[in-house]
């Protein structure tokens, strides 16, 4: 694969000086076009140490408008990065719509190095390449165009001496990497790097060509998107489904509630202290109909936690900044560090619930999201993050009763909006979407726990008990 590029290509000084002004002008123009688009191009500069990656990045930055491009160089993980899943630092570097990012080092680095030094076998390496391929496909679907420009002509320096000793291994592993991850949406471009002028000019020219292709594709995609049928059609919920099978009549007396809640909160407080001293973190997700009791249940959980080590995130419509990134971006950036807990009052499941119901996501978007969410949660679990997801289920009659209570109680009126009444009319559609979500995203490591919540006391005790049991399972 690399032999085709290793032919001694060069660019003489006169030609370089003559052609460069036009190339730089075109590069700046394509930047302006990107700024006016919904694209957020991602450029990965890869290759073995000493090949000139830093020089390529510096050259591109010198030739481009600094206001529209970000540069990120990834070395060894910082202490903060080591306390999150490996992809956390890369998600934080993704550019927003209209901007570009150039990455020196990427999600390819560790898998290639680990395989070259025999730290992982072929099966583990290929599994990681498939994960990368799926990740880049998701970025492309989310209007992010990945354009990878590795340089493949390697030099020996003091810093890279131990890598150079494994030249053959790196070459073989790199060829496997390119073969497994070069796709139509994120192709590799092999650039010979022996001669500096040729290397820099070719990378910039390839970048301009790739960005032009991305802009043309985005324009075509937008036309197709606007012409696509957006009508949302839902079948009635199955007469027998996991939500309707719940016994909503279960109740706890006030005395039982107080006794059981206090006992379970005490156990949870002890386990939460153990969690803080461990290399685990925990994410709790709460979904359910409006007025299902998510906020009150969360407060009973946090009463048993040290406020220094948890955060509650109430998820609403994305901000402009969040809307300019893939939908999972705002959740990746808030992942808890070791010993900490993040609690989501609504979550990334909005893509397959409200966005599906209200037509904010196309059919392709929300259907693809099931696999993307499962992969996200798999990475969390592999890293040691405890993930629990709760669906609080109530009946339409109980919801109406709570709405009326909110309407007539002054200090609760802020909880009730026109949207709540409007969503109530789509009860069956939301139940259908929820059943699909539970079926497709409940896994052994990140299960959905369905809680009957017509009685708030019952629901609160059951949630605290479930969290306590999971902490005991993971920590004791």
VEXDREN-2710 file (C-alpha; in Angstrom, 1 decimal):
% VEXDREN-2710
k/r/px/py/pz
1/UNK/0.0/0.0/0.0
2/UNK/2.8/2.5/0.9
3/UNK/5.0/1.5/-2.0
4/UNK/2.8/3.5/-4.4
5/UNK/3.7/6.7/-2.5
6/UNK/7.4/6.0/-1.9
7/UNK/8.7/6.9/-5.3
8/UNK/10.8/10.0/-4.5
9/UNK/8.3/12.6/-5.4
10/UNK/9.5/16.2/-5.2
11/UNK/8.5/19.8/-6.1
12/UNK/11.2/22.1/-7.3
13/UNK/11.5/25.5/-5.7
14/UNK/10.5/27.5/-8.8
15/UNK/7.3/25.6/-9.3
16/UNK/6.5/25.7/-5.6
17/UNK/7.0/29.5/-5.5
18/UNK/4.8/30.0/-8.6
19/UNK/1.9/27.7/-7.6
20/UNK/1.7/28.4/-3.9
21/UNK/-0.1/31.8/-4.0
22/UNK/-3.1/30.4/-5.9
23/UNK/-3.3/27.4/-3.6
24/UNK/-3.2/29.6/-0.5
25/UNK/-5.9/31.8/-1.9
26/UNK/-8.1/28.8/-2.7
27/UNK/-7.5/27.4/0.8
28/UNK/-8.7/30.7/2.4
29/UNK/-11.7/30.8/0.1
30/UNK/-12.8/27.2/1.0
31/UNK/-12.5/28.3/4.6
32/UNK/-14.9/31.1/4.0
33/UNK/-17.3/28.7/2.3
34/UNK/-17.0/26.3/5.3
35/UNK/-17.8/29.1/7.7
36/UNK/-21.1/29.7/5.8
37/UNK/-22.0/26.0/5.9
38/UNK/-23.1/23.5/8.5
39/UNK/-19.9/21.5/8.1
40/UNK/-17.2/21.1/10.8
41/UNK/-14.3/19.4/8.9
42/UNK/-11.9/17.4/10.9
43/UNK/-8.4/16.9/9.6
44/UNK/-6.1/14.2/11.0
45/UNK/-2.4/14.4/10.4
46/UNK/-0.9/11.0/11.1
47/UNK/2.3/9.1/10.8
48/UNK/5.3/7.9/12.8
49/UNK/7.3/10.4/15.0
50/UNK/9.9/12.4/13.1
51/UNK/8.1/12.4/9.7
52/UNK/7.2/16.1/9.8
53/UNK/3.6/16.0/11.2
54/UNK/4.2/19.1/13.3
55/UNK/5.6/21.0/10.4
56/UNK/2.6/20.1/8.3
57/UNK/0.2/21.3/11.0
58/UNK/2.2/24.6/11.4
59/UNK/2.2/25.1/7.7
60/UNK/-1.5/24.7/7.4
61/UNK/-2.1/27.0/10.3
62/UNK/0.1/29.6/8.8
63/UNK/-1.7/29.5/5.5
64/UNK/-5.2/29.5/6.9
65/UNK/-7.3/32.1/8.7
66/UNK/-6.7/31.4/12.4
67/UNK/-10.3/32.5/13.3
68/UNK/-11.8/29.5/11.6
69/UNK/-9.5/26.7/12.6
70/UNK/-8.5/25.0/15.8
71/UNK/-5.4/22.9/16.4
72/UNK/-5.1/20.0/18.9
73/UNK/-2.0/18.0/19.6
74/UNK/-2.5/14.8/21.6
75/UNK/0.3/13.3/23.6
76/UNK/0.1/11.2/26.7
77/UNK/-3.2/11.5/28.5
78/UNK/-3.3/14.1/31.3
79/UNK/-4.5/13.1/34.7
80/UNK/-8.0/14.5/33.9
81/UNK/-8.1/12.5/30.7
82/UNK/-7.1/9.3/32.3
83/UNK/-10.2/9.5/34.5
84/UNK/-12.5/9.4/31.5
85/UNK/-13.0/6.9/28.7
86/UNK/-10.3/7.2/26.0
87/UNK/-12.5/8.9/23.4
88/UNK/-13.4/11.7/25.9
89/UNK/-10.5/14.0/24.9
90/UNK/-11.3/13.5/21.2
91/UNK/-14.9/14.4/21.5
92/UNK/-14.0/17.6/23.3
93/UNK/-11.9/18.6/20.3
94/UNK/-14.6/18.2/17.7
95/UNK/-15.2/21.5/15.9
96/UNK/-18.5/23.2/15.8
97/UNK/-20.4/23.9/12.6
98/UNK/-18.5/26.4/10.4
99/UNK/-15.1/25.7/11.9
100/UNK/-12.3/23.3/11.2
101/UNK/-10.0/21.3/13.5
102/UNK/-6.6/19.8/12.8
103/UNK/-5.6/16.9/15.0
104/UNK/-2.0/15.9/15.5
105/UNK/-2.4/12.5/17.0
106/UNK/-5.9/10.9/17.2
107/UNK/-7.9/7.8/18.1
108/UNK/-5.6/5.9/15.8
109/UNK/-2.4/6.4/17.8
110/UNK/-2.9/4.1/20.8
111/UNK/-4.3/1.1/18.9
112/UNK/-1.4/1.2/16.3
113/UNK/1.3/1.6/19.0
114/UNK/-0.2/-1.1/21.1
115/UNK/-0.4/-3.6/18.2
116/UNK/3.1/-2.7/17.0
117/UNK/4.5/-3.5/20.5
118/UNK/2.4/-6.7/20.8
119/UNK/0.3/-5.3/23.7
120/UNK/-2.9/-6.4/22.0
121/UNK/-3.6/-9.2/19.5
122/UNK/-5.0/-9.0/16.0
123/UNK/-8.6/-9.6/17.2
124/UNK/-8.5/-6.7/19.7
125/UNK/-6.8/-4.5/17.1
126/UNK/-9.4/-5.2/14.5
127/UNK/-12.2/-4.7/17.0
128/UNK/-10.8/-1.2/17.7
129/UNK/-10.6/-0.4/14.0
130/UNK/-14.3/-1.3/13.6
131/UNK/-15.1/1.0/16.5
132/UNK/-13.1/3.8/14.8
133/UNK/-14.9/3.1/11.5
134/UNK/-18.3/3.3/13.2
135/UNK/-17.3/6.5/15.1
136/UNK/-16.2/8.2/11.9
137/UNK/-19.3/7.1/10.1
138/UNK/-21.4/8.7/12.9
139/UNK/-19.4/11.9/12.6
140/UNK/-20.1/12.0/8.9
141/UNK/-23.8/11.4/9.3
142/UNK/-23.8/14.2/11.9
143/UNK/-22.5/16.6/9.2
144/UNK/-18.9/16.2/10.2
145/UNK/-16.5/15.3/7.3
146/UNK/-13.3/13.5/8.4
147/UNK/-10.4/13.9/6.1
148/UNK/-7.3/12.0/7.0
149/UNK/-3.9/12.9/5.6
150/UNK/-1.2/10.6/7.0
151/UNK/2.4/11.0/5.9
152/UNK/4.4/7.8/5.4
153/UNK/8.1/8.4/5.0
154/UNK/9.8/7.8/8.4
155/UNK/13.0/9.3/9.9
156/UNK/14.9/8.3/13.0
157/UNK/15.4/10.8/15.9
158/UNK/16.2/10.4/19.5
159/UNK/12.6/10.7/20.4
160/UNK/11.5/8.0/18.0
161/UNK/14.4/5.6/18.3
162/UNK/12.4/2.9/20.1
163/UNK/9.7/3.2/17.4
164/UNK/12.2/3.0/14.6
165/UNK/13.5/-0.3/15.9
166/UNK/10.0/-1.6/15.1
167/UNK/9.8/-0.1/11.7
168/UNK/8.5/-3.3/10.1
169/UNK/5.9/-3.8/12.8
170/UNK/4.6/-0.2/12.5
171/UNK/4.5/-0.5/8.7
172/UNK/2.4/-3.7/8.8
173/UNK/0.1/-2.5/11.5
174/UNK/-0.4/0.9/9.7
175/UNK/-1.3/-0.9/6.4
176/UNK/-3.9/-3.0/8.3
177/UNK/-5.2/0.2/9.9
178/UNK/-5.6/2.0/6.5
179/UNK/-7.2/-1.1/4.9
180/UNK/-9.8/-1.4/7.7
181/UNK/-10.6/2.3/8.2
182/UNK/-10.3/4.0/4.8
183/UNK/-14.0/4.5/3.8
184/UNK/-15.9/6.6/1.3
185/UNK/-16.9/9.0/4.1
186/UNK/-13.4/9.2/5.6
187/UNK/-10.7/8.2/3.2
188/UNK/-7.0/8.1/3.9
189/UNK/-4.6/10.0/1.6
190/UNK/-1.1/8.8/1.7
191/UNK/1.4/11.6/1.1
192/UNK/5.1/11.1/0.6
193/UNK/7.0/13.2/3.0
194/UNK/10.6/12.9/2.0
195/UNK/10.7/16.4/0.3
196/UNK/9.3/19.2/2.4
197/UNK/7.8/21.4/-0.4
198/UNK/6.1/18.5/-2.1
199/UNK/4.7/17.3/1.3
200/UNK/3.3/20.6/2.4
201/UNK/1.9/21.5/-1.0
202/UNK/0.3/18.1/-1.6
203/UNK/-1.3/18.0/1.9
204/UNK/-2.8/21.5/1.3
205/UNK/-4.0/20.7/-2.2
206/UNK/-5.6/17.4/-1.0
207/UNK/-7.3/19.3/1.8
208/UNK/-8.8/21.9/-0.5
209/UNK/-10.0/19.2/-2.9
210/UNK/-11.5/17.2/0.0
211/UNK/-13.3/20.3/1.5
212/UNK/-14.7/21.2/-1.9
213/UNK/-16.1/17.7/-2.2
214/UNK/-17.6/17.9/1.3
215/UNK/-19.2/21.3/0.5
216/UNK/-20.7/19.9/-2.7
217/UNK/-22.0/16.8/-0.9
218/UNK/-23.4/18.9/1.9
219/UNK/-25.3/21.1/-0.5
220/UNK/-26.8/18.0/-2.2
221/UNK/-27.6/16.5/1.1
222/UNK/-29.4/19.7/2.3
223/UNK/-31.6/19.7/-0.9
224/UNK/-32.5/16.1/-0.3
225/UNK/-33.2/16.8/3.4
226/UNK/-35.5/19.6/2.6
227/UNK/-37.3/17.5/0.1
228/UNK/-37.6/14.5/2.4
229/UNK/-40.9/13.5/3.8
230/UNK/-40.9/14.6/7.5
231/UNK/-44.4/13.4/8.5
232/UNK/-44.3/11.3/11.7
233/UNK/-46.5/8.3/11.6
234/UNK/-46.7/6.0/14.6
235/UNK/-48.5/2.7/15.0
236/UNK/-50.5/2.2/18.2
237/UNK/-48.5/0.8/21.1
238/UNK/-48.7/-3.0/21.2
239/UNK/-51.5/-4.1/23.5
240/UNK/-49.0/-6.2/25.4
241/UNK/-45.7/-4.3/26.0
242/UNK/-43.2/-3.9/28.8
243/UNK/-44.6/-0.6/30.0
244/UNK/-48.2/-1.7/30.1
245/UNK/-47.2/-4.9/32.0
246/UNK/-46.1/-2.9/35.0
247/UNK/-48.3/-3.0/38.1
248/UNK/-49.0/0.7/38.6
249/UNK/-51.2/-0.1/41.6
250/UNK/-48.3/-0.8/44.0
251/UNK/-48.3/1.5/47.0
252/UNK/-46.3/2.2/50.1
253/UNK/-47.7/3.7/53.3
254/UNK/-46.0/6.8/54.7
255/UNK/-44.6/4.8/57.5
256/UNK/-43.2/2.1/55.3
257/UNK/-41.8/4.7/52.9
258/UNK/-39.9/6.5/55.6
259/UNK/-38.5/3.3/57.1
260/UNK/-37.4/1.8/53.8
261/UNK/-36.1/5.1/52.3
262/UNK/-34.0/5.8/55.4
263/UNK/-32.5/2.3/55.4
264/UNK/-31.6/2.3/51.7
265/UNK/-30.3/5.9/51.8
266/UNK/-28.0/4.9/54.7
267/UNK/-26.6/1.9/52.7
268/UNK/-26.2/4.1/49.6
269/UNK/-24.3/6.8/51.5
270/UNK/-21.8/4.3/52.6
271/UNK/-21.4/2.8/49.1
272/UNK/-21.1/6.3/47.6
273/UNK/-18.1/7.0/49.8
274/UNK/-16.6/3.7/48.6
275/UNK/-17.3/4.8/45.0
276/UNK/-15.4/8.1/45.6
277/UNK/-12.3/6.1/46.7
278/UNK/-12.5/3.8/43.7
279/UNK/-11.6/4.0/40.0
280/UNK/-15.3/3.7/39.1
281/UNK/-17.7/6.5/38.2
282/UNK/-21.5/6.3/37.9
283/UNK/-24.1/7.7/35.5
284/UNK/-27.8/7.6/36.3
285/UNK/-30.3/8.3/33.5
286/UNK/-33.9/9.2/34.2
287/UNK/-36.6/9.2/31.5
288/UNK/-40.4/9.0/31.6
289/UNK/-43.5/11.0/30.8
290/UNK/-43.9/14.6/32.0
291/UNK/-44.7/14.7/35.8
292/UNK/-43.5/11.1/36.3
293/UNK/-41.5/12.2/39.4
294/UNK/-38.0/12.3/38.0
295/UNK/-36.9/15.4/39.9
296/UNK/-38.3/14.3/43.2
297/UNK/-36.7/10.9/42.8
298/UNK/-33.3/12.4/42.0
299/UNK/-33.5/14.5/45.1
300/UNK/-33.9/11.4/47.3
301/UNK/-30.8/10.0/45.7
302/UNK/-28.6/13.1/46.1
303/UNK/-29.7/13.3/49.8
304/UNK/-27.5/10.3/50.3
305/UNK/-24.5/11.7/48.4
306/UNK/-21.7/14.2/49.1
307/UNK/-22.5/17.3/47.1
308/UNK/-18.9/17.6/46.1
309/UNK/-19.0/14.4/44.1
310/UNK/-22.2/14.5/42.0
311/UNK/-23.8/16.7/39.4
312/UNK/-27.4/16.8/38.2
313/UNK/-27.9/17.7/34.5
314/UNK/-31.4/18.7/33.4
315/UNK/-31.4/18.2/29.6
316/UNK/-33.4/20.6/27.5
317/UNK/-33.3/21.7/23.8
318/UNK/-29.6/22.0/22.7
319/UNK/-28.0/25.4/22.8
320/UNK/-26.6/26.9/19.5
321/UNK/-23.1/25.6/20.5
322/UNK/-24.5/22.1/21.2
323/UNK/-26.6/22.0/18.0
324/UNK/-23.3/22.8/16.1
325/UNK/-21.9/19.4/17.2
326/UNK/-23.0/15.7/17.0
327/UNK/-25.8/15.2/19.4
328/UNK/-23.7/13.0/21.8
329/UNK/-21.1/15.8/22.1
330/UNK/-22.7/17.6/25.0
331/UNK/-22.9/14.3/27.0
332/UNK/-19.4/13.2/26.3
333/UNK/-17.9/16.5/27.5
334/UNK/-19.8/16.1/30.9
335/UNK/-18.7/12.6/31.7
336/UNK/-17.8/12.2/35.4
337/UNK/-14.2/11.5/36.6
338/UNK/-13.3/8.6/38.9
339/UNK/-15.3/8.6/42.1
340/UNK/-17.9/11.0/40.8
341/UNK/-21.6/10.7/39.7
342/UNK/-23.5/12.5/37.0
343/UNK/-27.3/12.2/37.1
344/UNK/-29.3/13.1/34.0
345/UNK/-32.9/14.3/34.2
346/UNK/-33.6/13.4/30.5
347/UNK/-30.6/12.5/28.4
348/UNK/-29.2/11.4/25.0
349/UNK/-32.4/9.3/24.6
350/UNK/-34.1/12.5/23.4
351/UNK/-32.9/11.5/19.9
352/UNK/-35.2/8.5/19.9
353/UNK/-38.0/10.0/22.0
354/UNK/-38.8/13.7/21.6
355/UNK/-36.8/14.2/18.4
356/UNK/-38.4/11.2/16.8
357/UNK/-41.9/12.2/17.9
358/UNK/-41.7/15.8/17.0
359/UNK/-39.9/15.3/13.7
360/UNK/-36.7/17.1/14.8
361/UNK/-34.7/14.0/13.6
362/UNK/-35.2/12.2/10.4
363/UNK/-36.2/8.5/10.3
364/UNK/-32.6/7.6/9.4
365/UNK/-31.2/9.8/12.2
366/UNK/-33.2/8.2/15.1
367/UNK/-33.0/4.7/13.7
368/UNK/-29.2/5.0/13.5
369/UNK/-29.1/6.4/17.0
370/UNK/-29.9/3.1/18.7
371/UNK/-26.6/1.6/17.6
372/UNK/-24.7/4.8/18.3
373/UNK/-26.1/5.0/21.9
374/UNK/-25.3/1.4/22.5
375/UNK/-21.7/2.0/21.4
376/UNK/-21.5/5.1/23.6
377/UNK/-22.7/3.2/26.7
378/UNK/-20.4/0.2/25.9
379/UNK/-17.4/2.5/26.0
380/UNK/-18.5/3.9/29.3
381/UNK/-19.0/0.4/30.8
382/UNK/-15.6/-0.9/29.4
383/UNK/-13.9/2.0/31.2
384/UNK/-15.6/1.1/34.5
385/UNK/-18.4/3.6/34.6
386/UNK/-21.5/2.2/36.2
387/UNK/-24.5/3.0/34.0
388/UNK/-28.1/2.7/35.2
389/UNK/-31.2/3.9/33.3
390/UNK/-34.6/4.4/34.8
391/UNK/-37.9/4.7/33.1
392/UNK/-40.5/6.1/35.5
393/UNK/-43.9/4.9/34.3
394/UNK/-47.2/6.5/35.2
395/UNK/-50.7/6.2/33.8
396/UNK/-52.4/8.9/31.8
397/UNK/-54.9/9.4/34.6
398/UNK/-52.2/10.0/37.2
399/UNK/-50.4/12.4/34.9
400/UNK/-53.6/14.4/34.5
401/UNK/-54.0/14.5/38.3
402/UNK/-50.5/15.8/38.7
403/UNK/-50.9/18.4/36.0
404/UNK/-54.1/19.7/37.7
405/UNK/-52.2/19.8/41.0
406/UNK/-49.4/21.8/39.4
407/UNK/-52.0/24.2/37.9
408/UNK/-53.6/25.0/41.2
409/UNK/-50.5/25.0/43.5
410/UNK/-48.6/28.4/43.2
411/UNK/-45.2/27.0/43.9
412/UNK/-45.6/24.2/41.4
413/UNK/-47.0/26.2/38.5
414/UNK/-43.6/26.8/37.0
415/UNK/-43.4/23.1/36.3
416/UNK/-46.3/23.0/33.9
417/UNK/-46.0/24.4/30.4
418/UNK/-48.0/24.4/27.2
419/UNK/-45.6/21.8/25.9
420/UNK/-46.7/19.4/28.6
421/UNK/-50.3/19.6/27.6
422/UNK/-49.4/19.3/23.9
423/UNK/-47.2/16.3/24.6
424/UNK/-50.0/14.6/26.5
425/UNK/-52.0/14.4/23.3
426/UNK/-49.3/12.2/21.9
427/UNK/-49.3/9.7/24.7
428/UNK/-49.5/6.6/22.5
429/UNK/-46.8/7.9/20.2
430/UNK/-44.4/8.4/23.1
431/UNK/-45.2/5.0/24.5
432/UNK/-44.5/3.4/21.2
433/UNK/-41.1/5.2/21.0
434/UNK/-40.3/4.3/24.6
435/UNK/-41.0/0.6/24.0
436/UNK/-38.7/0.6/21.0
437/UNK/-36.0/2.4/23.0
438/UNK/-36.2/-0.1/25.9
439/UNK/-36.1/-3.1/23.5
440/UNK/-33.1/-1.9/21.5
441/UNK/-30.9/-0.3/24.1
442/UNK/-31.3/-2.3/27.3
443/UNK/-28.1/-4.3/27.8
444/UNK/-26.4/-6.3/30.6
445/UNK/-24.0/-3.5/31.4
446/UNK/-26.5/-0.6/30.9
447/UNK/-29.9/-1.9/31.6
448/UNK/-33.2/-0.2/31.6
449/UNK/-35.0/-0.5/35.0
450/UNK/-38.7/0.1/34.7
451/UNK/-40.3/1.7/37.8
452/UNK/-44.0/1.9/38.4
453/UNK/-44.4/5.5/39.5
454/UNK/-48.1/6.2/40.1
455/UNK/-47.1/6.1/43.7
456/UNK/-44.2/8.5/44.2
457/UNK/-43.2/6.8/47.5
458/UNK/-42.9/3.4/45.9
459/UNK/-40.9/4.8/42.9
460/UNK/-38.4/6.6/45.1
461/UNK/-37.6/3.6/47.3
462/UNK/-37.3/1.3/44.3
463/UNK/-34.8/3.6/42.6
464/UNK/-32.7/4.1/45.7
465/UNK/-32.7/0.3/46.3
466/UNK/-31.7/-0.4/42.7
467/UNK/-28.8/2.1/42.8
468/UNK/-27.7/0.7/46.1
469/UNK/-27.8/-2.9/44.8
470/UNK/-25.7/-2.0/41.7
471/UNK/-23.1/-0.2/43.8
472/UNK/-22.8/-3.2/46.1
473/UNK/-22.5/-5.5/43.1
474/UNK/-19.7/-3.4/41.6
475/UNK/-17.8/-2.4/44.7
476/UNK/-18.1/-5.2/47.3
END
